Amino acid sequence: MNPPEHGRIPLNEGPRDQQLIALEKLQYMLDYSKSSTIATVLAPLLCLPLYWDDTETLRFSAWFTAMTLAVITRYVLLRSIRALSNPAQNAKVLNLAIGLVTLMWGLGWFVFVQPTDMVSYLLYQIISLTVLFVGMVGYCINWKTFFAFIVPLKAPELIFIALNFNQIVWPIALGSMVAFYLALKMAFLFSTSWEKSYALRLKNDALIDQLTEEKNASMSANVAKSEFIATASHDLRQPMQSVNIFIDMIDTQQLNESYGSIFNRMRKSVTVLNRMFNTLLDISKLDSNFVVREREFNLIEIVHSLEDSFNDLCTEKKIKLSFKGATHQVVGDLHLLEQILRNLLANAIQYTDQGHIEVAFHATSGALHFSVEDTGCGIPEEDLPLIFNEFYRSDHSRSQYDGLGLGLAIVHRIVKKINGQCHVQSEVGKGSVFTVHTRFAVIPVQHISRQPRRPAPPTGEASDRRDQELQAPASSRHLGILENDEALLQAYQQYFTQAGYCVHPVPYEEEAFHECLALLPKLDFILSDFRLGKRDGLYFIQQLREEFNHDIPACIVTADTSPQHLELFSRHNIDVMYKPIDIHTVEKFISTHI
């Protein structure tokens, strides 16, 4: 078979589906490998400022030389894959090329990591997880290639753990190995799922007369994809939550300047991973049957929130961020509107290196319209019809900017849900303007109701009683925790005990739970996971409330983002937070609701 034109696979019907699938996989992975060449070169160079002063010169030089040879070999091998007529042979060459580089990262455990040094151990653990996550994006469509990518990365770590088992922090090491296992499992499942999805695409092109039936199959595949993302997200979020808490518990004041700098870089890497997880969570939420909840609010509420989130990043990149017309009173869904703006702003900041970003609000025919204008790199005209597709990233900017390609897909889904419209105008090298037309009503100034006057402050005995409540020490606050992850439970106990709470771990086995009820004091707050063996967190929260005959404030902190569970939490009016989450955010939520 002749190679496809322009590196793309033609959709022909016939018995060659398997070969077409193999070719499409190879083309995708080859494109990804070439686009990540710059990152492959830069990543080892970043090790120079990170490890040069703290690593033996000979060991570092040997590793760096080996890594340089591996990167050069990778480049040569990738350049040798020109024709796609022999996908099996070319796949072996690709596997060898990417496996050489990840092997060097795996050997880095023996070069850079001191088992007794928590900071160096956590830093390299984050590097390893980041490399794993990047590999999943590019190679999980072919489990054999992903296997060739991840085994050289994680096998040396496993050997390192075995050789230093008396010195390492076991919860983190165990979480890393669980992530290794789950990554392999997910790559195999996703590879199979991708093959089926692509075969379905070939079949749809050949069977136009069965369009209705194939549309239903596509909807089912989309639900299966959402379930897969939710399951994969859950299993990866669990160990990441422990990593988040342990990082937050490190006192940066006790680190010297060098380690403090390393720790800050490590924290930024974790922040990037958390942002990726939350993007996947947004997709899961939008796949659920959520309800648009409208209320009256002022746009300045959203503007203040966005400024708090993005001002530091804009200052760091020397971009001027401005808002215009944010004085309108609106009736609409504040959360969804803020989510649209967050994704548009994040997208604009990511692709803008200098200049300004302006958000402008307008009231047109009584409805809210707004635009986000940037002076970024712009979007080629041929990519404009595709930018709202999930996981789509333009070849024009893929190699320069990171991301999953989900931000604009989320914007498109939300705008569609609120019966709005989104348009984009862009010019390469000059910037882009995203304009959103909503149906949210803008209230004329003369119709805005007066704000109720604040009640007078309490006086006398009522004032004294209120002051006593506000001054109650944290140690008098009883916090019940239900969590089946032992490492995470210990992290919660250690953190909240240090914060002054009286912590009560509550067992989730039913017999032990009922025995514990007789010994528990009256709880002020319940912090619970969702998946707890045979029962879920909702059940235990209800049992505790009935036991004390009191509607105890409670929150579920979970890694489960399945659409049906999102609906369940909403129906029971239970507050939910999703792992991984900043532990300070959890503590602030608890102190606010006690």
N, C-alpha and C positions, 0 to 999 in steps of 0.2 A: 504494500500500500504506500502511495506517495505521501510525503509529509504534508500536513495541512498547511494552508496558506496563512501567513502572519502568525504562526504559532498557535492557532485556535483549531479546535476539533469540529469538523462538519457533522451535522446531525443527520446521518443516513440510516434508513431502516435496513434490516437484514440480520444475519447471524453474527455480526461483528461487534455486538454490544460490549462484550467483555474487553475486547481490544481497545475500543473507543474509551471505555472507562479508565483503563490503564494509562492510555495516552493523556487523557484529561488530568488525571492525578499527577502524572509526571510533569506536565506543563505547569500546573499550578505550583507544585513544590519547587520546580526549577526557577520560576519567576520569583517566588518568595525568597529562595536562597540567594539569588542575584541581588534582589532589592535590599537584603540585609547584610550585604558585604561590608558596607561602611560601618555598621554597628559591630560587625565581627572584628574589624580592624581597631576601632576606637576602644572597645571594651578592655582588651589587654593593656592598652596605653593608660587607661584610668587606674590600673593597678600600680603604676609608677608612684603617683603621689600617695596612694593608699598604703602601700606596703614596703616601699623602698627603705625607709628608715627603720622599720621594725622587723625586717626579715634578713637573714644571713645573706650576704651579697652573692656568694657562690650559688646557693640554692635558688635565689631569685633570678640570677642571670641564666642559670640552666633552664629554669621553667620558661622564662621569657623567650629564650632562644628557641626552645621546642615549640612554644606557642606560635612564634613567628613562622617557623617552618611549616607548622600545621595550617596556618592561615594562607600561606603562599600555595601550599599543595591543594588546599580547598579551592582557591581561585583557579588554578590551572585545571583541576579536574572538572569544575563547573564549566569552564570555557571549552572543554573538550566535548561536552554534550551538545552537539549541534543538530544532528538529525534525530527525529523522533520515531524512526522506523523500527527500532529495536528497543521497546520500552523496558523489557526485563533486564537487559544488559546495562542500559543507561541508569536504571534505578539502582543497580549495585554500585555503579560509579558514584551516584549521588549519595547513597548511604555511607560509602567510605569517606567522601569529602566532608560531610557534616559530622560524622562520628569522630574524626581526627581532632577537631576543635573541641568538642565536648569532652573528649578524653583528657585534654590538657586542663580544662576546668575541673574535672574530677580529681586529677593529680594535685590540683591546688590545695586540697585538704591537707596534704602532707607537707606543703611548702609554707602556707600562710597561717594555719590555724594552730593555736595553742590550746589544748583541751581544757586547761584550767582558767583560760581567759574568756570570760563570758562575752565580752564585747566582740573579740575577734571571731568567736564561734558563731554568735548571732549574725555578725556581718556577712560571713561567708555562707551562712545558711540562707540569708536573704538573696545573696548573689546566685546561689544554686537554684532557689525557687524561682527567681526571675528568669534565669536561663530556661528552666523547665517550662514556665508559662509561655515564654516567647516561642519555644519549640512546639508547644501544643497548637498555637495559632497557625503555624505553617505546615506541620507535618502530620497532624492527627488524622488527616483524611486517608493515610496509608499506614496501618499499624506496624508493618515491617520497617518502614523508614523511621517511624517514631521510636520503635524499639532500638534501631541502630543509633538514634540520636540520644536517647535517655539512659540506656544501660552504661555507656562509657562515662556518663556524668554521675550517676548515682552509685554504681558498683564500688568505686574507690571510697565514697563516703561510707558505705556499709562496712568496708574493711577498716576504715578509720575508726568507726564506732566500736567495732569488735576489738581493735587493738587498745582502745582507750576507754573501755566500758566502765572502769572505776572512777573516771574523772569527768565524763560528759554529763550534761543535763538531760536526763532520760525523757522527760515529757516532750522536749523539743526534738530530740533525735527520733523518738517514736513517731511524732507527728510528721517528720520529714519522710520516714519510711512508708507511713500510711499514704502520704501524698504520692510517693513513688508508685506504690501498688495501684492506687486509684487512677493515676495518670495513664498507666499501661492499660488498665481495664477500660477506661474511657476512650482511649485511642482505638482499641479494638472495636468497641461498640460504635463509635462515631464513624470509623472506616466502613463498617458494614452498613450503617445507616446512610452514609453518603453514597455508597454504591447503589443502594436501592433507590435513593432519591434521583440520582443521575439516570439510572435505567428507566425510571418513570418519566423523566423528561424526554428521553428518546422515544419512548412509547407514545407519549402525548403528541409529538410531532407527526407520528405516523398514523394516529387514530383520531383525526379531527372530529369524526362523527360521534365519538364517545366523550365529547367535551364535558358534559354534565357529570358523568360518572368519574372522570379523572379529576374534576374540580373537587368533588367530595373527598377523593383519595388525598389530594393535596392538602385539604383542610385537616384531615386526620394526621398527615405527616407533620403539619405545623404544630398540632397539639402534642404529638410525640416529641418533637424537637423542644418544645417548651418544658415538657416534663423532664427531658434529658438534661437541659440546662439547669433546671431547678435541682435535680438530684446531684449533678456534678458540682453545682455551686455549693450545695449543702456540705458535701464531703470535703471540699477544699476550704470552706469557711471555718469549719471547726478548729483545725490546727492554727489557722491564721488568727483566730480570736485569742488563743493562748499567747501567740507571739505578740499581738497588740498589747495585751495586759502586761506581760513581762517587760516590754519596752517602756511602757508608761511608768512602771515601778522603778526604773533606773533613775537615780538622782544624778542629773547632769552636773550638778555643782561639785560632785565628788570626782569627776573625771578631769584629767589634765587637758590642756588645749588640744593636743593631738588626738586623744581618744574622743574628746568632745566633738571634734570635727567629723571623725569617722562615724560616731553615733548619729549625728545630725544627718549625714548622708544615708545611713541605714534607715532612719526614720522616714526620710523622703521616699526611699524605695518602697517601704511598707505603705506609705500614703498612696503611691501610684497603684499598687496592687489593690488596696481597699477601694480606690476609685473604679478600677476595672470590675471588681466584684459588684459594686453598687450599680454600675451600668447594666450588668446582667440582671440584677434585681429589678431595675426599672422595666426591663423587657418582660420579666415574669409578671410584674404587677399589671402591665398593660394587656397581657394575655388573659387576665382574669376579668370577670364581669363587674368591674368597679363602676360606681355611680358618680356622676358629676354632681358635686355638692355646691350649690350657689349660696352666697351670702354677700352682704354689703361690706366693702372694705375700701381703704384708700391705697392707691398705688405706691405711696411713699413707704408703706410697710414692706413691700417687695423690694423696693430700691435699697432700703437700709440693709436688708438681708443680703442682697447681691453685692453691695459695696463691702460688707464685712467679709464675704467669701472671696472676692476677686481683686480687691484693691492691692493687697500685698503682691500678688502675682503680676499685676499690671505694672506696679512700681518696679519690680525686679526686672521686667522686660522693657522698662521705660516706655510704656504705652499709656496714653492719656485716655482714661475711661470717663465718659460723661453721660448724664441722663437729662432728657428734656421732656417737659409736659407731664411730670409725675405728680400732678396735684389733683388728678381726677378721682372722684368717688365712683366705684364700679360695683355692679352686682354680678358676681360670677364665682368660679372656683379658683380661689387664691392659690391653692397648692398646685393645681395643674398649670396655671398661668406662670407661676414661679418656675416650675419644672421646664416649661418651654424656654423661658428666658435663660435659665441656667445652662441648658444644653447649647443654645445659640451663642451665648457668651463664651462658654468653654471652647466651642468650635472656633469662634473668632479669635480668641486669645492664642489658641494653639497655632493657628496659621498666620498670625501677624507678628512680625519681628520688630516693626517700628511704626510710628505714626499714632493713630488714635482709633478708638472704638466708641461709637455713639449709639445710645438707645433712645429712641424718640417715640413718645406716646401721642396718639391723636384720637379725637372723638369725631367719627364720621357717620352721619345719619343716625346719631344716638348710640352707636356701637363703638367698642374699643378696637382700635387698630394700632399696631406698633411696628417699628423696624429696628434692625440691628445692622449697623453699617461699620465695616472695618476697612483698613488699608493694607490688607494682607496679600498673600501670593495670588489670590484669585483662583477661579475654577475654569478649566477649558470648556468651550461650548459643547463639545461632544460628551462631556461627563455630566452636564446639568440634568439630563433626564434620569440619571442613575444614582445621584448622590443621596436620595432618601431611601435607597435599598439597604437592608440589613447587611452588615459586614462589608459594605462596598467602600473601597479606598482607591482614590485616583492614582494612576501610575505617575501623574504629574508631581505628586507630593508624597507618595508612599515612603520613599527612601529617606526623606528629610524629617518626617514627623511620625511619632508613635500614635497608636490608638487602635480601637477595635472596629471602628466604622459603624458604631451604633447610635451616636448622639443625634444625628439628623433623622435616623429612622424612628427614634423615640419622639422627636418633635413632630414628625409626620403623623404618627399614630395618635398623639394627643390632639393635634389640630383636627384630625378627622373625627375623633370622639366628641369634640365640642362643636362639631358642625361648622368649623372655620375653614379658612383657606391660607395656604402658604406659598409665596412666590419668591424667586431668587433672581437677582441680576448680578452678573459678575464679569470682570475683565481681568485676564491674566496679567499679573504684575501691578495691578492697581487696587484690587480689593473686591469685596462682595457686599451686597445689601439683601438681607432676608426680611421680607415683609409678611406679617401675619395679620389676617382679618378675622376677628372673632365676632361672635354674636352676643358677647357680654355687654349689657346695657351700661351706658355712662349716665350717671344721675346729674341733671342740671343743678347748678349751685343753689338756686332758690328752693329746690326740693330736698336738699340734704337736711335730714333731721338734726336738731340740736343734740349735742352730746349731753347725757345726764350729768348733773353735778355730782362731784365726788361726795360720798357721805362724810359727814363730820367725823373727825377722829374720836374714838371712844374715850370716855372720861371716867374718873373715879375707879370703882371696883372692876368694871369691865376692862378698862385700860390696863390695870395692874395684871389682871388675869391673862390678857393678850400678850403683854410684855414677858410674862413668865413662860408662856408657850414658845415665843420666838427665841428665848434665851435657853431653852432646854438643851442640855448637852447631847451630842450625837450618841454618846455611850448609853443613853437611856432609850435609844431607838432600837427596836428589835427587828432584825432583818432575816426573813426566812428565805433560803436558797434551795431550789431543786435543780440539780444538774447531774447528768449521767456521765459526763466527761471528767474523769478524776483530776487530770491536770488543770482543767479550767476551773473546777470546783475549788481546788487548792489556791489557785490564783485569786479567785473571788474572795475566799476567806482571808487570805493574807492582805489583800488590798483594803477591803472594807473594815477589817479589824484595825489596821493602821489608821484608817480614816475615823476611827472612834465608834463604829457601830458594834452592837452586840449581835454577832452573826450566829444563826442557827441553821446548820445543814439539815435538810429534811429528806429522809430516804424516800425513794420512789417505788420500792417493792411494797405491794399493798399491805402485807401483814406488818412489816416493819414501820410503815407509814402510820397505821392505826395505833401501834404501840407508842410511837413518838408523839402522837397528839396529846396523850395524857401528861407528857412532860414539858410540852411547849408553853412558854408564856404567851400572852397576847401579842401578836405580831403587828408591827406598824406598816410593814410593806413585804410583799412577796415577789421575789425575782425567780423566774422559772424558765427552763428550756421548754421546747414544745414536745419533741420526741423523747419519751421517757419509758421505754420498754413497752409493756402491754397497755399502759394508759398514757394520756397526753397531759401537758401542762394545764389545759383548761379544766380537766377533771380534778386535779389536785388543788388548784386555786379555789374551785367551787366547794370542795370538801373542807378546806381550811376556813372559808368564809362561813359555812354552815356551822362548823365546830365552835367558832367564837361569836356566832350570831351577829356578824358585823361585816359590812362590805369593805374588806381590807383592800387598800390600793395595791394594785399588782401590775406587773409588766412581764411579757414573754420576750426573752432575748433568744432568737433562734436563727439557725442557718437554713431553715426550710422556707423556700420561696415558691412552693407549688401554688398554682393559681387557685385551686379549691380551698387551700388553707388560708390564702389571703382573704377570700370571701368569708371563711369561717370566723376569723378574728374580727372582721368588720361587723358580722352579724351579732357577735357576743359582746361588742363594744369593749374589747380588751386592747389595751395599748401594746404595741409590738415594736421591737427594735430588731435590726437584722445584723448578724455577725458578718464580717468583722466590724466592730464598732469601738470607738474611743471610750475607754473605761470612765474617763472624766464626764463624758456625756451621760453615761448610765447613772453615775453618782448624782449629777445635777438633776436628772429626771426624778430620781428617788427622793432627794431632799425637797424638791418642789412639791411632790405629791403626798408626802407624809403629813 
